[in-house]
Amino acid sequence: MTLRKKIILFSSVFMFLVIVISHTAIYFLFYQSASNGEVDQLSVQTDALVSAVAASNSTSAETMRDLLTAYLPANGIIRIIDEEDNDVVRSQTKSKQYMELEANYTTSETSRIVQDETGSHYAIIEKPIIWENGEIVTVYVANKLVYFDETTGTLTYVLLFSSAAILIPTIIASIVLSRFLLTPIQKLKDTMQRNIHNKNWQKIDMERRYKGENWEKIDVEKRSMDEIYEMEITFNEMIDSLKENFEKQEAFVSNASHELKTPIQIIKSYAQLIERQGKKRPELLEESVGAIDSEADRMQKLVEQLLLLAKHKSENKKQKINIREIVEQVVQTIQNAYPARSIQLNAENGNYEAFGNIDQLKQIPYILIENALKYSEDDVLVSMYSDAGKSFIQFKDFGEGISDEEQEKIFDRFYRVDRARNRKTGGTGLGLAIAKEIIEAHGGKITVESKIRKGSTFIWELGQN
């Protein structure tokens, strides 16, 4: 069953039950009130008859007949019966059909409403009196409630008509409401399905895929700021986020494929060259082996850095660490690996304690120092100081520097300031992207200050523990 049918069915059934309960209560309240009024009215009339009989000095048949006729209800019967249900005097009635009503001898006053086979209602009063011979007899008065039957019948039709008058608009309103509520939801579902079907990548050209033109959003209609409006806005924001992430993924995969394809092609070319001419030209063999080894190292480094990116996404184990000790250890390790280069460390006294993943944070000074060594033939200066509850680590080189335009891109994956130069130094364009992701994952930030031919300074800011 669709949600539209559920809304219509639920609202209709609910309103039907409300109508049945309320109208039934109204009917029975009216019935009780009206019937009690009829009984009270007939009781007063019966009391007057009993008083008149008691005050009469004559109990002759003619006198009693005249007396009963005077108090006879318009649509009823008066009887006086003894203990054996026999009439003491002749019954007075305007219709013989009233003689079929059951009359009971009683020594206590009773009142009731009865209904005959035709559905007509009668009010009946039975009241004992002392007859002239000292015998207790029962005065039986019954009256057909013509006006009561007409009124209850009219009320029944009114309640039925009002039920239809309420129920039909309720059904129409539920249909309109379900359409109002479900139209944007249906639009959302259709848009989602189109986005799913549009991911049949075999039918979409690469240019459109890269630009994200196949992502569809909902045309948000101007309405009150209700939950449906917020749902549409949230869906469009989600599509924007998916589109952005997909484009990043596409760019990443494309760049990674390109970066891996280049060394593979070089290795393959040199291998084919060795196969053709390696035996005849020994110098070519040495050159080819060196190139293959160099490209294999670069490809290995690229793969390791790609794995490192994925590893940073999954590892979140953090502990209390000392940034100064980590930087000192890394500087010493790199200095031993590059004895011909000078890496100077100046660390002011202060609090350098932080909370983070030690394996991930150790990658940052490695990346930034190696990056400085690649772009400069001079010394590399590493300075540290703490201020206002934060640690600041600066990595300065005296290389060619970075232009303002390129400073905005150097933290993008696979971006290199000088692509030809980095081919020679083995750069992959992933180092600074990895450093930025690790730093931001630990609540810090990294910035760069650089001028052409005056070198660059990378500033790592990290909150203290």
C-alpha positions in Angstrom: 0.0 0.0 0.0 1.4 3.4 -1.0 1.9 6.2 1.6 -0.8 8.2 -0.2 -3.4 5.5 0.3 -2.3 5.0 3.9 -2.7 8.7 4.7 -6.2 8.8 3.0 -7.3 5.5 4.7 -6.0 6.5 8.1 -7.5 10.0 8.1 -10.8 8.7 6.8 -11.1 5.8 9.2 -10.0 8.0 12.1 -12.6 10.7 11.3 -15.3 8.0 10.7 -14.7 6.6 14.2 -14.7 10.1 15.7 -18.0 10.8 14.0 -19.6 7.5 15.0 -18.6 8.0 18.7 -19.6 11.6 18.9 -22.9 11.3 17.0 -23.8 8.1 19.0 -23.2 10.1 22.2 -25.2 13.0 20.9 -28.1 10.7 20.0 -28.2 8.8 23.3 -27.9 12.0 25.3 -30.8 13.5 23.4 -32.8 10.2 23.7 -32.2 10.1 27.4 -33.1 13.7 28.0 -36.2 13.7 25.7 -37.5 10.4 27.1 -37.1 11.5 30.7 -39.0 14.7 29.8 -41.8 12.7 28.3 -41.9 10.4 31.3 -41.9 13.3 33.8 -44.7 15.0 31.9 -46.8 11.9 31.9 -46.0 11.4 35.6 -47.4 14.8 36.4 -50.5 14.0 34.5 -50.9 10.7 36.3 -50.5 12.3 39.7 -53.2 14.8 38.8 -55.4 11.8 37.8 -54.8 10.0 41.0 -55.5 13.1 43.0 -58.8 13.6 41.1 -59.8 10.0 41.7 -59.0 10.3 45.4 -61.0 13.5 45.7 -64.0 12.1 43.9 -66.9 11.1 46.2 -68.4 8.8 43.6 -66.8 5.7 42.2 -69.7 4.9 39.8 -68.7 3.6 36.4 -70.1 6.7 34.7 -68.3 9.1 37.0 -65.0 7.2 36.7 -65.3 7.0 32.9 -65.8 10.8 32.7 -62.9 11.3 35.0 -60.6 9.0 33.0 -61.7 10.6 29.8 -60.8 14.0 31.1 -57.2 12.9 31.9 -56.8 10.6 28.8 -53.5 11.4 26.9 -54.0 12.4 23.3 -52.4 9.2 22.0 -52.7 6.8 24.9 -54.7 4.7 27.3 -55.7 4.8 30.9 -56.5 1.6 32.8 -57.3 0.7 36.5 -56.5 -2.9 37.2 -56.7 -5.1 40.2 -54.2 -7.7 41.5 -55.5 -10.2 38.9 -54.9 -7.8 36.0 -58.6 -7.3 35.5 -60.0 -3.8 34.7 -61.7 -2.3 37.7 -63.4 0.2 35.5 -63.6 0.3 31.7 -60.4 1.3 30.0 -60.3 4.6 28.2 -58.4 4.8 25.0 -58.7 6.5 21.6 -57.3 3.5 19.7 -57.7 -0.2 20.3 -54.1 -0.8 19.4 -53.1 0.6 22.7 -54.9 -2.3 24.4 -52.2 -4.6 23.3 -49.6 -2.8 25.5 -48.7 -4.9 28.5 -50.1 -3.6 31.8 -48.7 -4.9 35.1 -50.2 -4.8 38.6 -47.8 -3.1 41.0 -47.8 -1.9 44.6 -45.1 0.7 43.9 -44.9 3.5 41.4 -43.0 2.6 38.2 -42.2 4.4 35.0 -40.6 3.2 31.7 -40.3 3.7 28.0 -41.2 0.8 25.8 -41.1 0.2 22.0 -43.7 -1.9 20.1 -43.1 -4.0 17.0 -43.5 -1.0 14.7 -40.8 1.0 16.4 -43.1 3.4 18.1 -42.2 4.5 21.6 -44.6 4.7 24.6 -44.2 6.3 28.0 -45.9 4.2 30.7 -46.6 5.2 34.3 -48.0 2.6 36.8 -49.1 3.9 40.2 -50.9 2.2 43.0 -54.0 3.7 44.8 -56.5 2.5 47.4 -59.9 1.8 46.0 -63.2 2.3 47.8 -63.3 -1.2 49.2 -59.8 -0.8 50.6 -58.3 -2.9 47.8 -55.0 -1.6 46.2 -55.4 -1.2 42.5 -52.9 0.2 39.9 -53.6 3.2 37.7 -51.9 2.5 34.4 -51.3 5.4 32.0 -49.6 5.0 28.6 -49.0 7.6 26.0 -47.6 7.2 22.5 -44.6 9.5 22.0 -45.4 10.7 18.5 -43.4 13.9 18.7 -40.5 12.1 20.4 -40.4 9.5 17.5 -40.5 12.3 14.9 -37.8 14.3 16.7 -35.5 11.2 17.1 -36.1 10.3 13.4 -35.2 13.8 12.3 -32.1 13.8 14.5 -31.0 10.5 13.0 -31.2 11.9 9.5 -29.5 15.1 10.6 -26.6 13.1 12.2 -26.3 10.9 9.1 -26.2 14.0 6.8 -23.7 15.8 9.1 -21.6 12.6 9.1 -21.5 12.6 5.3 -20.9 16.4 5.3 -17.9 15.9 7.6 -16.5 12.7 6.2 -16.5 13.6 2.5 -14.6 16.9 3.0 -12.2 14.9 5.3 -11.5 12.5 2.5 -11.0 15.3 0.0 -8.8 17.1 2.5 -6.7 14.0 3.1 -6.3 13.6 -0.7 -5.1 17.2 -1.0 -2.9 16.9 2.0 -1.3 13.7 0.8 -0.7 15.3 -2.5 0.9 18.3 -0.9 3.1 16.2 1.4 4.0 13.5 -1.1 4.6 15.5 -4.2 7.9 16.9 -3.0 8.8 13.4 -1.6 7.9 11.9 -5.0 10.1 14.5 -6.6 12.9 13.7 -4.2 12.5 10.0 -5.0 12.5 10.6 -8.8 15.6 12.8 -8.5 17.4 10.1 -6.5 16.5 7.5 -9.0 17.7 9.6 -11.9 21.0 10.2 -10.0 21.3 6.5 -9.6 20.5 5.8 -13.2 22.8 8.5 -14.3 25.7 6.6 -12.7 25.6 4.2 -15.6 29.1 5.4 -16.4 29.3 3.5 -19.7 26.8 5.8 -21.2 28.3 9.1 -20.0 31.3 10.7 -21.6 34.3 11.3 -19.4 34.1 15.1 -19.7 30.6 15.2 -18.3 31.5 12.8 -15.6 34.5 15.0 -14.5 32.4 18.2 -14.5 29.6 16.5 -12.5 26.9 17.6 -15.0 25.0 14.4 -14.4 24.2 15.2 -10.8 20.6 16.4 -10.4 19.2 18.6 -7.6 15.6 19.4 -6.6 14.1 22.8 -7.7 13.2 24.1 -4.3 9.9 25.9 -4.3 9.3 29.0 -2.2 7.1 28.0 0.7 7.0 28.3 4.4 10.1 27.0 6.2 8.6 23.6 7.0 10.3 20.2 7.3 9.8 19.4 3.7 11.5 22.6 2.6 14.4 21.8 4.9 14.5 18.2 3.5 14.8 19.6 0.0 17.5 22.0 1.0 19.4 19.2 2.9 19.1 16.9 -0.2 20.6 19.6 -2.4 23.4 20.2 0.1 24.0 16.4 0.1 24.1 16.3 -3.7 26.6 19.2 -3.7 28.7 17.3 -1.2 28.5 14.1 -3.2 29.4 16.0 -6.4 32.4 17.6 -4.7 33.6 14.3 -3.2 33.1 12.5 -6.5 35.0 15.1 -8.4 37.8 14.9 -5.9 37.8 11.1 -6.3 37.7 11.3 -10.0 40.6 13.8 -10.0 42.5 11.7 -7.5 42.1 8.5 -9.4 42.9 10.2 -12.7 46.0 11.8 -11.3 47.1 8.6 -9.5 46.6 6.6 -12.7 48.6 9.2 -14.6 51.4 9.3 -12.1 51.7 5.5 -12.0 51.4 5.2 -15.7 54.4 7.4 -16.3 57.1 5.4 -14.5 55.6 2.1 -15.7 55.9 3.4 -19.3 59.4 4.5 -18.7 60.4 1.1 -17.2 58.7 -0.7 -20.1 60.5 1.5 -22.6 63.9 0.9 -21.1 63.2 -2.8 -20.8 62.4 -2.9 -24.5 65.5 -0.9 -25.3 67.6 -3.3 -23.3 66.0 -6.2 -25.1 66.8 -4.7 -28.5 70.3 -3.1 -28.0 71.4 -4.0 -24.5 73.8 -6.8 -25.5 75.5 -4.6 -28.2 75.8 -1.4 -26.1 76.9 -2.0 -22.5 76.7 1.7 -21.6 73.0 1.7 -22.6 72.5 -1.3 -20.3 73.9 0.7 -17.3 71.8 3.8 -18.2 68.6 1.7 -18.5 69.1 -0.2 -15.3 69.7 3.1 -13.4 66.5 4.6 -15.0 64.5 1.6 -14.2 65.7 1.5 -10.6 65.0 5.2 -10.2 61.5 5.0 -11.7 60.7 1.9 -9.6 61.8 3.8 -6.5 59.5 6.7 -7.5 56.6 4.4 -8.1 57.2 2.6 -4.8 57.2 6.0 -3.0 54.0 7.0 -4.8 52.2 3.8 -3.8 53.4 4.1 -0.2 52.1 7.6 0.0 48.8 6.6 -1.5 48.5 3.9 1.1 49.5 6.4 3.7 46.6 8.6 2.7 44.2 5.7 3.2 45.9 4.7 6.4 45.4 8.2 7.9 41.6 7.9 7.2 41.4 4.7 9.3 43.8 5.2 12.1 42.6 7.3 15.0 44.6 6.0 18.0 45.8 9.1 19.9 48.0 9.6 23.0 49.8 12.2 24.9 53.0 13.2 23.0 55.8 15.8 23.0 56.1 17.5 19.6 59.5 18.8 20.4 60.9 15.3 21.0 59.3 14.1 17.7 60.8 17.0 15.7 64.3 16.6 17.3 64.2 12.8 16.5 63.2 13.4 12.8 65.8 16.2 12.3 68.5 13.9 13.7 67.4 11.0 11.4 67.3 13.2 8.3 70.6 14.9 9.1 72.3 11.4 9.4 70.8 10.5 6.0 72.0 13.8 4.4 75.3 14.5 6.1 76.3 17.0 3.4 73.3 19.2 4.1 72.7 21.4 7.2 69.5 21.1 9.1 69.4 23.6 12.0 66.9 23.3 14.9 66.1 26.2 17.2 63.6 25.4 19.9 62.6 27.9 22.6 61.7 26.7 26.0 58.0 26.0 26.4 55.2 23.5 26.6 55.1 21.3 23.5 52.8 18.6 24.8 49.9 17.6 22.5 47.4 14.8 22.0 47.5 12.8 18.8 48.6 9.9 16.8 52.4 9.7 17.1 52.9 7.8 13.8 50.9 10.3 11.8 52.4 13.4 13.4 55.9 12.1 12.8 55.2 12.1 9.1 54.8 15.9 9.1 58.4 17.0 9.9 59.6 14.2 7.5 57.5 15.6 4.7 58.3 19.3 5.3 62.0 18.9 5.8 62.4 16.6 2.8 60.4 19.1 0.8 62.8 21.9 1.9 65.8 19.8 0.9 64.4 19.3 -2.6 63.7 22.9 -3.3 66.9 24.4 -1.9 70.6 23.7 -1.9 71.2 25.8 1.2 70.5 25.1 4.9 67.1 24.2 6.3 66.0 26.0 9.4 63.5 24.5 11.8 62.4 26.7 14.7 59.9 26.0 17.5 58.1 28.2 20.0 54.9 28.0 22.0 52.4 30.8 22.7 48.8 31.1 23.9 48.3 27.4 24.4 49.6 26.5 20.9 52.8 25.1 19.5 54.3 26.6 16.3 56.9 24.8 14.2 58.4 26.6 11.2 60.3 24.9 8.4 62.3 27.5 6.3 64.3 26.9 3.1 66.2 29.4 0.9 65.1 28.2 -2.4 63.4 29.8 -5.4 60.2 30.5 -3.4 56.5 30.0 -4.5 54.3 32.6 -6.2 51.1 33.8 -4.6 49.0 32.0 -7.2 50.7 28.7 -6.6 50.6 29.0 -2.8 46.9 28.3 -3.0 47.4 25.0 -4.9 50.5 23.5 -3.3 48.4 21.5 -0.8 46.4 19.9 -3.5 47.2 16.3 -4.3 49.7 15.8 -7.2 50.3 19.5 -7.6 53.9 20.4 -8.2 55.3 23.9 -8.6 57.9 22.9 -11.1 56.8 19.6 -12.6 59.9 19.1 -14.7 62.2 19.8 -11.7 60.2 17.4 -9.5 60.6 14.6 -12.1 64.3 14.8 -11.4 64.0 14.9 -7.6 61.3 12.2 -7.5 58.5 14.3 -6.2 54.9 12.9 -6.4 53.0 16.0 -5.4 51.4 14.1 -2.5 53.6 15.1 0.4 52.1 18.5 1.3 48.5 17.1 0.8 49.3 14.3 3.3 50.8 16.8 5.8 47.7 19.0 5.6 45.3 16.1 6.1 47.2 14.9 9.1 47.4 18.4 10.7 43.8 19.2 10.1 42.7 15.8 11.5 44.5 16.8 14.7 42.8 20.2 14.9 45.8 22.2 13.7 46.5 24.1 10.5 49.4 24.7 8.1 50.2 27.9 6.2 53.0 29.0 3.9 54.9 32.3 3.6 57.0 32.6 0.5 58.5 35.1 -1.9 60.2 34.5 -5.3 64.0 34.0 -4.9 63.7 34.4 -1.1 62.7 31.0 0.0 59.6 29.6 1.7 58.5 29.0 5.3 55.9 26.4 6.2 54.3 27.1 9.6 52.7 24.2 11.5 50.3 25.3 14.2 49.1 22.7 16.7 47.0 23.0 19.9 48.6 21.9 23.1 47.2 19.3 25.4 
